[in-house]
Amino acid sequence: MPYAVIVSKSVQKQILKLPASIRLKVQEKLLMLKSEPHPHGALKLKGYDHQYRIRIGDYRIRYEIFDEELRIQVLQCKHRREVYRDKN
């Protein structure tokens, strides 16, 4: 069963602010999350039970997996120096 990937309006705005080449890669990774919530290279974030991050160059996608609901909530998509500052 594919997961539902939920991207809030605030995260959509973050994605739109990215450089075009990075934005395309982010969209590909988000589509990939539907079928594989733990892709190669995704790391679990310390201090959180269900949060992971995917690296795309100098940018990061932070997301949370809800396995029992088959849902992925995208929390942030920002430059690496900004993504870990304001934790949800």
Protein Blocks (a to p, Z undefined) as FASTA:
>chain_A
ZZdddddfklmmmmmmpcfklmmmmmmmmmmmmmmmbgghiacdehiakbccddehjbcc
dddddfknopacdfbdcdfklmmmmcZZ
